Amino acid sequence: MQGSGNKPPWTLPAKARYGGYERQQATKYFKLPEFEAPSFFPILSLLPQRAMTYIKANYPAEKFEKTLLLLWDYLFYQHRDVSKPEVLTTLLTEDAKFTPSETEAIIAATGEKKWKDALLAKTQEALDLGAFGAPWFHVINKKGEESMFFGSDRFHYMWQHLELPFEDFKILPKGGQSDSKL
């Protein structure tokens, strides 16, 4: 946000109100449990971001993805402050199932220049591509054509760019049956 000059939506009253409505609609649509931002949100997320930068570079994608989802769960469902080293340590060891020595290495890496610089470089790369918030996607199709997409409601544009087959949204006739069932 800071690097792009954007303002977080919760700092603008109209966006904050709408964000709550949109969150409820999205959790219903994706069949997820409703959640609320914790009272201490927003957090200074450098510690978990640096940890994830290290994990992504040193572990399989599945381990990275599982840990990323746990960060979300801890913050927005359990209301545990993942910016605190002791909370992040618990997440890594107890739920992400890193060994104590792996967890120690991950936490130590968050203070190392190499991983601080890696996160800064990745952030700058996103800014250079035009990112201004999340979710932001930089996508390259099989022709080598690049495109950027912002927002969770742009997946169909992304799939078109990638030339992937997909079913688009459509309103069904009265009675709720698609044409193929008529």
C-alpha positions in Angstrom: 0.0 0.0 0.0 2.7 2.5 1.1 4.9 1.9 -2.0 2.0 2.4 -4.4 0.5 5.4 -2.6 -2.7 3.5 -2.1 -4.7 3.7 1.1 -5.9 0.6 2.9 -9.7 0.2 2.4 -10.4 0.2 6.1 -9.0 3.8 6.4 -11.8 5.1 4.1 -15.2 5.0 5.7 -17.2 4.1 2.5 -14.7 1.4 1.5 -14.6 0.0 5.1 -18.4 -0.3 5.2 -18.5 -1.9 1.8 -15.6 -4.2 2.7 -17.6 -5.7 5.5 -20.6 -6.4 3.2 -18.3 -7.8 0.5 -16.5 -10.1 3.0 -19.9 -11.5 4.1 -20.9 -12.1 0.5 -17.6 -13.8 -0.5 -17.6 -16.1 2.5 -21.2 -17.1 1.7 -20.3 -17.6 -2.0 -17.2 -19.6 -1.4 -18.8 -21.5 1.5 -16.3 -20.3 4.1 -17.0 -19.6 7.7 -17.7 -15.9 8.4 -14.7 -14.0 10.0 -14.0 -10.7 11.5 -10.7 -8.8 11.6 -9.2 -9.0 15.1 -9.2 -5.9 17.3 -5.4 -5.5 16.7 -5.7 -5.5 12.9 -3.9 -4.3 10.9 -0.6 -5.8 12.0 3.0 -5.0 11.0 3.3 -8.1 8.8 7.1 -8.0 8.1 7.9 -11.0 10.4 5.5 -13.4 8.8 6.2 -12.1 5.3 10.0 -12.7 5.8 9.3 -16.1 7.2 7.2 -17.0 4.2 9.9 -15.7 1.9 12.3 -18.1 3.5 9.9 -21.0 3.5 9.1 -20.5 -0.2 12.8 -20.6 -1.0 13.6 -23.7 1.1 10.5 -25.9 1.2 8.1 -27.6 -1.3 5.2 -25.6 -2.6 2.7 -27.7 -0.5 4.5 -26.7 2.7 4.5 -23.1 1.7 0.8 -23.1 0.8 -0.2 -24.9 4.0 1.7 -22.4 6.1 0.2 -19.5 4.3 -3.3 -20.7 4.9 -2.4 -21.2 8.6 -1.4 -17.6 8.8 -4.8 -16.6 7.6 -6.5 -18.9 10.0 -4.5 -17.7 13.0 -5.1 -14.1 12.2 -8.7 -13.9 11.1 -10.3 -16.9 12.7 -8.3 -17.4 15.9 -7.4 -13.7 16.3 -3.8 -14.6 17.2 -1.2 -11.9 16.3 1.2 -13.7 13.8 3.5 -10.6 13.9 4.6 -11.7 17.4 7.5 -14.2 17.3 6.1 -16.4 20.0 2.8 -16.8 18.0 4.5 -17.4 14.7 6.8 -20.0 16.5 3.7 -21.8 17.8 2.1 -21.8 14.3 5.2 -23.1 12.6 5.9 -25.9 15.1 2.5 -27.0 16.3 0.3 -26.5 13.2 2.6 -26.3 10.2 4.6 -29.2 11.7 8.1 -27.8 11.1 10.6 -29.4 13.5 11.9 -27.2 16.3 15.2 -26.8 14.5 13.4 -25.8 11.3 11.3 -23.3 13.2 14.3 -21.9 14.8 16.0 -21.5 11.4 12.9 -19.8 9.9 12.6 -17.3 12.8 16.3 -16.6 12.7 16.1 -16.0 8.9 13.5 -13.2 9.5 16.3 -11.1 10.9 18.9 -11.8 8.2 19.7 -9.2 5.6 19.4 -11.9 2.8 15.7 -12.5 3.6 14.9 -8.9 4.3 16.4 -7.9 1.0 14.5 -10.8 -0.8 11.2 -9.5 0.5 12.0 -6.0 -0.5 13.0 -7.1 -4.0 9.8 -9.1 -4.4 7.7 -6.1 -3.1 9.6 -3.8 -5.6 9.0 -6.2 -8.4 5.2 -6.1 -7.7 5.2 -2.3 -7.5 7.2 -2.1 -10.8 4.5 -4.2 -12.4 1.8 -1.8 -11.2 0.5 -3.6 -8.0 -1.4 -1.4 -5.6 -3.1 -3.9 -3.3 -4.2 -7.5 -3.0 -5.0 -9.8 -4.5 -2.8 -8.8 -7.4 -1.9 -11.3 -10.1 0.8 -11.1 -12.7 0.1 -13.7 -15.3 2.0 -14.9 -18.4 0.2 -17.0 -21.0 1.7 -19.6 -23.3 2.4 -16.9 -25.9 4.5 -15.0 -23.5 1.9 -12.2 -23.1 1.8 -10.6 -19.7 -1.2 -9.2 -18.0 -2.1 -8.0 -14.5 -5.3 -8.6 -12.6 -6.5 -7.1 -9.4 -9.3 -8.4 -7.3 -10.9 -11.7 -6.5 -13.6 -11.1 -9.0 -11.3 -11.2 -12.0 -10.5 -14.9 -12.3 -12.6 -15.3 -15.5 -10.4 -12.6 -17.2 -7.3 -14.4 -16.0 -8.6 -17.7 -17.4 -9.4 -16.0 -20.8 -5.8 -14.6 -20.9 -4.4 -18.1 -20.1 -6.8 -19.6 -22.7 -8.1 -22.1 -20.2 -11.5 -23.6 -20.6 -14.0 -22.5 -18.0 -17.7 -22.1 -17.4 -18.7 -18.5 -17.1 -21.3 -17.2 -14.7 -24.9 -17.3 -16.1 -28.4 -16.8 -14.8 -30.5 -19.9 -15.1 -34.1 -19.9 -16.4 -36.9 -19.8 -13.8 -36.8 -23.1 -12.0 -33.0 -23.2 -11.8 -32.2 -25.6 -14.6 -29.5 -25.0 -17.1 -30.3 -25.4 -20.9 -28.5 -28.7 -20.9 -31.1 -30.2 -18.5 -34.1 -28.8 -20.4 
